[in-house]
Amino acid sequence: MNDKLVWAKKSTFILAATGSAIGLGNLWKFPYMVGENGGGAFVLVYLVCVLLIGLPVMMSETIVGKYSHGNAIDAIAKTAKRSNASQLWKGTAVMGMVAIFVILSFYSVIAGWALDYTYHFVTGELTGKSVDEVKRFFDTLLADPKRQILWHGLFMFLTAAIIARGAQEGIEKSLGIMMPLLFVLLLAIVGYSMLATGRFNETFEYMFSMDFSKVTPMVVINAMGQAFFSLSLGMCVIMTYAAYMRKDVSITESSLYITALDTVMALLAGLAIFPIVFANDMSAGAGPGLLFVTLSTAFAQMGTVGMILGITFFFLVIIAALSSSISMVEPFVKWFEERFGLSRFATTFTYCLVVWAFGLLSLLSFNIWADVDVLGTGKNPFDLLDFITSSILLPLGGLLISLYVGWAMDKTISREQLFSLNGFFFTLWLVIMRFIVPVLIGLVFLSSILGEEKMTAIINTIID
């Protein structure tokens, strides 16, 4: 294998996969899930789910990618050929690549909002605004297609500029700067929240008090889903990044580091955000509103300090979004480069331009097409695309990859790649992949399709 196709540093796979995992959901969803679903009790449930779903599936995707040293589609084709398995399993990778194309198209739109907020915190336009004024500011942004198109385009350009330089010169060097910077910025805001808000203890209790009464079966299923989605599984990302791994790098150790770092960063995000929210007598929440309305209002009402915190925080959001977006471009670029032999530069910018154009469907769903009902589904384009990817393609992709690695792929491939595992732990991993992971992902899949209300009713019927 050509050295140019290998990460220069052993730690890069960990940085790259962690960067992919740490995205906007870590900032606006996971901390709130922890606080509202039993605090430390939810964290314990989540960690068990990570061990039963996240870690085994991540190891599986890494095995396939590291063994093949190629793009995700060819990786499955190569392992399937050695295993005398059907080449139809390649459809799993195709599904993952379709999913990340769609996800990136609307992820970039939301990341563009962070660019807009950073700019307006720098200019001081948001300083001193009330909650109603910040809400109007956000609504005005959503209602302005031209303004969103600008920031959406800039974010995709930044993503393309990194990817076009290659795996080592672009991705590896950029992540070598971005990930430590992300950690430092997050720690800086945690430090401020701890020392200056006077509400750090309240946040700590909100997030870590052990309240098992809130841990219902539906909460457990949500924890399973978070353990799966948070680690960028079912998207071909881990498989693609693993193709650049050195042979002597342990898959087991790398996967443990990645899952641990992702969880720690998500918890730190909560410790950074909620003390500021509580100190300004605001309610904790989840979703874009937490960042772009609630937290932004808190920053706006803190004068010069708030302006500095706002700039710092939204710069952190941009870095987190970029580390995820480059991971969503690389699988396609690597496949197209190897399949058709075109230049990386041309492939990257052409692909990102197509993603940008497709993203206009979601962008216009926040304004001009907000009331459009696509095919009688009751959803506008953004809502429908979000449902298709998060509720169907990703869990289905994860289910298929677990079945492929657990049952169809020759287990000697896994045995060769998991060289650091002794016989007992390898057998344990294989049993989990074959019998536990498919069932748990199946529950997540079913819950995503039916919705929380129907799933809860089914669970209650079974329990009763």
C-alpha positions in Angstrom: 0.0 0.0 0.0 1.3 3.5 -0.9 2.4 5.5 2.2 0.5 8.5 0.7 -2.7 6.6 1.4 -2.0 6.1 5.1 -2.4 8.6 8.0 1.0 10.0 8.9 0.2 9.7 12.6 -1.3 6.7 14.4 -3.6 9.0 16.4 -5.2 10.6 13.3 -7.9 7.9 12.9 -9.0 8.6 16.5 -9.0 12.4 15.8 -10.9 12.0 12.5 -13.5 9.6 13.7 -14.0 11.7 16.9 -14.3 14.8 14.8 -17.0 13.1 12.7 -18.9 12.0 15.8 -18.7 15.4 17.6 -21.3 17.4 15.7 -24.2 19.7 16.4 -26.2 17.0 18.1 -23.5 16.8 20.9 -24.1 20.5 21.6 -27.9 20.8 21.4 -29.3 17.3 22.1 -27.3 15.0 24.2 -26.8 17.3 27.3 -30.6 18.0 27.4 -31.4 14.2 27.1 -29.1 13.6 30.1 -30.7 16.3 32.2 -34.3 15.4 31.4 -34.0 11.6 31.6 -32.5 10.8 34.9 -29.1 12.6 34.9 -26.4 10.1 35.9 -28.8 7.2 35.6 -29.3 8.1 31.9 -25.5 8.4 31.5 -25.1 4.9 32.9 -27.8 3.5 30.5 -26.2 5.4 27.6 -22.7 3.9 28.4 -24.2 0.4 28.4 -25.8 1.1 25.0 -22.5 2.4 23.7 -20.8 -0.9 24.8 -23.6 -3.0 23.3 -24.2 -1.0 20.1 -21.8 1.8 19.4 -18.5 0.2 20.2 -19.2 -3.2 18.4 -20.6 -1.6 15.2 -17.7 0.9 15.1 -15.2 -1.9 15.4 -17.1 -3.7 12.6 -17.0 -0.8 10.2 -13.3 -0.2 11.1 -12.5 -3.9 10.3 -14.0 -3.7 6.8 -12.3 -0.4 6.0 -8.9 -1.2 7.4 -8.8 -4.6 5.7 -9.6 -3.2 2.3 -7.7 0.1 2.3 -10.3 1.3 -0.3 -13.5 3.2 -0.6 -16.6 1.9 1.3 -18.2 0.2 -1.7 -15.1 -1.6 -2.8 -14.3 -2.4 0.9 -17.5 -4.4 1.2 -17.0 -5.9 -2.3 -13.4 -7.1 -1.3 -14.4 -8.6 2.0 -17.5 -10.2 0.4 -15.4 -11.8 -2.3 -13.0 -13.3 0.2 -16.0 -14.5 2.2 -17.9 -16.0 -0.8 -20.7 -13.7 0.2 -23.1 -11.9 -2.2 -21.9 -8.7 -3.8 -25.4 -7.3 -3.1 -24.0 -6.4 0.4 -22.4 -3.4 -1.4 -25.8 -1.9 -1.3 -25.2 -1.2 2.4 -22.4 1.2 1.5 -24.4 2.8 -1.3 -27.2 3.4 1.2 -24.8 5.0 3.6 -23.4 7.3 0.9 -26.8 8.4 -0.2 -27.6 9.1 3.5 -24.6 11.3 4.1 -25.2 13.2 0.8 -28.7 14.1 2.0 -27.6 14.8 5.6 -24.8 17.1 4.5 -27.1 19.0 2.3 -29.2 20.2 5.2 -26.4 20.0 7.8 -24.5 22.7 5.9 -27.6 25.0 6.0 -27.7 24.8 9.8 -23.9 25.2 10.0 -24.4 28.3 7.9 -26.5 29.8 10.7 -23.5 29.5 13.0 -21.4 31.4 10.5 -24.1 34.1 10.4 -24.3 34.3 14.2 -20.5 34.5 14.5 -20.4 37.4 12.1 -23.2 39.3 13.9 -21.6 38.7 17.3 -18.3 40.1 15.9 -20.1 43.2 14.6 -21.9 43.6 18.0 -25.3 43.6 16.4 -26.6 40.9 18.8 -25.2 42.6 21.9 -27.9 43.9 24.3 -30.8 42.2 22.6 -33.7 40.8 24.5 -35.1 37.3 24.1 -37.8 38.6 21.8 -35.3 40.5 19.7 -33.0 37.5 19.4 -36.0 35.3 18.4 -36.9 37.9 15.7 -33.3 37.9 14.6 -33.4 34.1 14.2 -36.8 34.2 12.5 -35.5 36.9 10.1 -32.5 34.7 9.2 -34.8 31.7 8.5 -37.1 33.9 6.4 -34.2 35.2 4.2 -33.2 32.7 1.5 -30.5 34.9 0.0 -28.8 35.4 3.4 -28.9 31.6 4.1 -27.7 30.8 0.6 -24.6 32.9 1.2 -23.6 31.2 4.5 -24.6 27.7 3.2 -22.3 28.3 0.2 -19.4 29.5 2.3 -19.6 26.5 4.6 -19.6 24.1 1.7 -16.6 26.0 0.2 -14.7 25.7 3.5 -15.4 21.9 3.5 -14.3 21.5 -0.1 -11.1 23.5 0.5 -10.1 21.0 3.2 -11.0 17.8 1.4 -9.5 18.9 -1.9 -6.0 19.0 -0.4 -6.1 15.2 0.3 -6.2 12.8 3.2 -2.9 13.9 4.8 -2.5 17.5 3.7 -6.1 18.4 4.0 -8.0 16.2 6.5 -5.2 15.1 8.7 -3.5 18.5 9.1 -6.8 20.3 9.5 -8.1 18.0 12.2 -4.7 18.2 13.9 -5.5 21.8 14.5 -9.3 21.8 14.8 -9.8 19.0 17.3 -7.4 20.3 20.0 -8.7 23.8 19.4 -12.3 22.5 19.8 -11.3 20.9 23.1 -9.6 24.1 24.4 -12.5 26.4 23.4 -15.0 24.0 25.1 -12.8 23.8 28.3 -12.5 27.6 28.3 -16.3 28.0 28.3 -16.7 25.3 30.9 -14.1 27.2 33.0 -16.2 30.4 32.6 -19.4 28.6 33.5 -17.8 27.1 36.6 -16.2 30.3 37.9 -18.5 33.2 36.8 -22.1 32.0 36.6 -22.8 30.8 40.1 -25.0 28.0 38.6 -22.4 25.3 37.9 -23.6 23.2 40.9 -27.2 23.4 39.7 -26.1 22.2 36.3 -24.0 19.4 37.7 -27.0 18.2 39.7 -29.3 18.6 36.7 -27.0 16.4 34.5 -25.6 13.9 37.0 -28.1 13.3 39.8 -29.2 9.6 39.8 -32.9 9.5 39.1 -33.8 6.0 37.9 -37.5 6.8 38.1 -37.1 8.7 34.8 -35.5 5.7 33.0 -38.5 4.3 31.2 -38.2 1.7 28.4 -38.6 4.5 25.8 -35.8 6.4 27.4 -33.6 3.3 27.0 -34.5 3.0 23.3 -33.7 6.7 22.9 -30.3 6.1 24.6 -29.7 3.2 22.1 -30.5 5.6 19.2 -28.2 8.3 20.6 -25.4 5.7 21.1 -25.8 4.7 17.4 -26.3 8.1 15.7 -23.8 10.0 17.8 -20.9 7.9 16.5 -21.5 8.5 12.8 -22.4 4.8 12.3 -24.1 3.4 9.2 -22.8 6.3 7.1 -19.6 4.8 5.6 -17.6 7.5 7.4 -15.8 5.2 9.8 -15.2 2.6 7.1 -13.6 5.3 4.8 -11.4 6.8 7.5 -10.3 3.3 8.6 -9.0 2.7 5.1 -6.1 5.1 5.9 -5.1 3.3 9.1 -1.7 1.8 9.6 -1.5 -1.9 10.1 -0.1 -1.7 13.6 -2.9 0.5 15.0 -5.3 -1.4 17.3 -9.0 -1.2 16.2 -10.2 -2.1 19.7 -8.2 0.6 21.5 -9.0 3.2 18.8 -12.7 2.5 19.0 -12.6 2.8 22.8 -10.9 6.1 22.6 -13.4 7.5 20.1 -16.5 6.4 22.0 -15.0 7.8 25.2 -14.0 11.1 23.7 -17.4 11.6 22.0 -19.2 11.0 25.3 -16.8 13.3 27.3 -17.1 16.1 24.8 -21.0 15.8 24.8 -21.0 16.0 28.6 -18.6 18.9 28.7 -20.9 20.7 26.2 -23.7 20.5 28.8 -21.4 21.8 31.6 -20.5 24.7 29.3 -24.0 25.6 28.1 -26.5 25.1 30.9 -24.8 27.2 33.7 -25.0 30.2 31.3 -28.7 29.4 30.5 -29.6 28.9 34.1 -27.7 32.1 35.2 -29.9 34.1 32.9 -33.1 32.5 34.2 -33.9 30.6 31.0 -35.2 27.1 30.6 -33.0 24.3 29.3 -34.1 22.9 26.0 -32.9 21.0 23.0 -32.6 21.5 19.2 -31.5 24.6 17.2 -33.5 26.9 19.5 -31.1 26.1 22.4 -28.1 27.5 20.5 -29.7 30.2 18.3 -32.2 31.6 20.6 -31.8 30.6 24.3 -28.0 30.6 24.6 -27.6 33.6 22.1 -30.0 35.6 24.3 -27.9 34.8 27.3 -24.8 36.0 25.5 -26.5 39.1 24.2 -27.5 40.2 27.7 -24.0 39.8 29.1 -22.4 42.9 27.4 -18.8 42.7 26.2 -18.2 39.4 28.0 -21.2 37.9 26.3 -20.0 39.2 22.9 -16.6 37.4 23.5 -18.4 34.3 24.7 -20.7 34.4 21.7 -17.9 34.6 19.2 -16.0 31.9 21.0 -19.0 29.6 21.3 -20.2 29.9 17.7 -16.6 29.5 16.4 -16.6 26.2 18.4 -19.9 25.3 16.7 -18.3 26.0 13.3 -15.3 23.8 14.0 -17.5 20.9 15.3 -19.7 21.2 12.1 -16.6 21.3 9.8 -15.1 18.2 11.5 -18.3 16.4 10.7 -18.9 17.8 7.2 -15.5 16.8 5.9 -16.2 13.2 7.1 -19.4 13.3 5.1 -17.6 14.3 1.9 -14.6 12.0 2.0 -16.5 8.7 1.4 -17.9 9.9 -2.0 -14.7 11.6 -3.1 -12.6 8.5 -2.3 -15.0 6.3 -4.2 -15.2 8.6 -7.2 -11.4 9.1 -7.3 -10.7 5.4 -7.2 -13.6 4.4 -9.5 -13.1 7.0 -12.3 -9.5 8.2 -11.8 -10.5 11.9 -11.8 -8.5 14.5 -9.9 -9.4 15.0 -6.2 -9.7 18.8 -6.6 -12.3 18.6 -9.4 -14.2 15.7 -7.8 -14.4 17.5 -4.4 -15.6 20.9 -5.7 -18.0 19.3 -8.1 -19.5 17.1 -5.5 -19.7 19.9 -2.9 -21.4 22.1 -5.5 -24.0 19.4 -6.1 -24.6 19.0 -2.3 -24.9 22.8 -2.0 -27.5 22.9 -4.8 -29.5 19.9 -3.3 -29.3 21.7 0.1 -31.5 24.5 -1.4 -34.5 22.1 -0.9 -34.0 22.2 2.8 -33.0 25.9 2.9 -36.2 26.9 1.2 -38.2 24.7 3.6 -37.6 27.3 6.3 -39.2 30.1 4.3 -40.7 29.8 0.8 -41.6 26.1 0.9 -42.3 26.0 4.7 -45.9 24.9 4.0 -45.3 22.6 1.1 -46.6 19.1 1.7 -44.4 16.6 -0.3 -46.5 13.8 -1.8 -49.1 14.0 1.0 -46.7 13.1 3.7 -47.5 16.1 5.8 -43.8 17.1 5.7 -42.0 19.8 3.8 -38.8 18.9 1.9 -36.5 19.3 4.9 -38.7 17.4 7.3 -39.1 14.6 4.8 -35.3 14.3 4.1 -34.6 14.4 7.8 -37.1 11.6 8.4 -35.8 9.4 5.5 -32.2 9.7 6.6 -32.4 9.5 10.4 -35.4 7.2 10.6 -34.8 4.8 7.7 -31.4 4.9 6.0 -29.1 5.2 8.9 -30.6 2.6 11.3 -31.2 0.3 8.3 -27.6 0.7 7.2 -26.4 0.0 10.7 -28.6 -3.1 10.9 -27.3 -4.4 7.6 -23.6 -3.8 8.4 -24.1 -5.7 11.7 -25.7 -8.6 9.9 -23.0 -8.6 7.2 -20.0 -8.5 9.6 -21.7 -10.8 12.1 -22.9 -13.5 9.7 -21.9 -13.1 6.1 -18.3 -11.9 6.3 -15.6 -14.6 6.9 -14.8 -14.3 10.7 -11.1 -14.8 10.0 -11.0 -11.3 8.6 -12.3 -10.0 11.9 -9.9 -12.2 13.8 -7.0 -10.9 11.8 -7.9 -7.2 12.3 -8.8 -7.5 16.0 -5.4 -8.8 16.8 -5.3 -7.1 20.2 -8.4 -9.1 21.4 -7.9 -12.5 23.1 -10.1 -15.4 22.3 -12.7 -14.8 25.0 -13.2 -11.1 24.1 -13.3 -11.8 20.4 -16.0 -14.5 20.9 -17.9 -12.0 23.1 -17.7 -9.3 20.4 -18.9 -11.8 17.8 -21.8 -12.9 19.9 -22.8 -9.3 20.5 -22.6 -8.5 16.8 -24.7 -11.6 15.8 -27.4 -11.7 18.4 -27.6 -8.4 20.4 -26.8 -5.6 18.0 -29.3 -6.5 15.3 -32.1 -6.7 17.9 -31.2 -3.4 19.5 -30.8 -1.5 16.3 -34.1 -3.2 15.1 -35.8 -1.6 18.1 -34.3 1.8 17.3 -35.4 1.4 13.7 -38.9 0.4 14.7 -39.1 3.4 17.1 -37.9 5.8 14.4 -40.6 4.6 12.0 -43.5 4.4 14.4 -42.7 7.5 16.5 -42.3 7.7 20.3 -46.1 7.8 21.0 -46.9 4.6 19.2 -43.8 2.9 20.4 -44.6 3.8 24.0 -48.1 2.4 23.5 -46.7 -0.9 22.2 -44.2 -1.2 25.1 -47.0 -0.5 27.6 -49.2 -3.1 26.0 -46.4 -5.7 26.2 -45.6 -4.8 29.8 -49.3 -4.9 30.9 
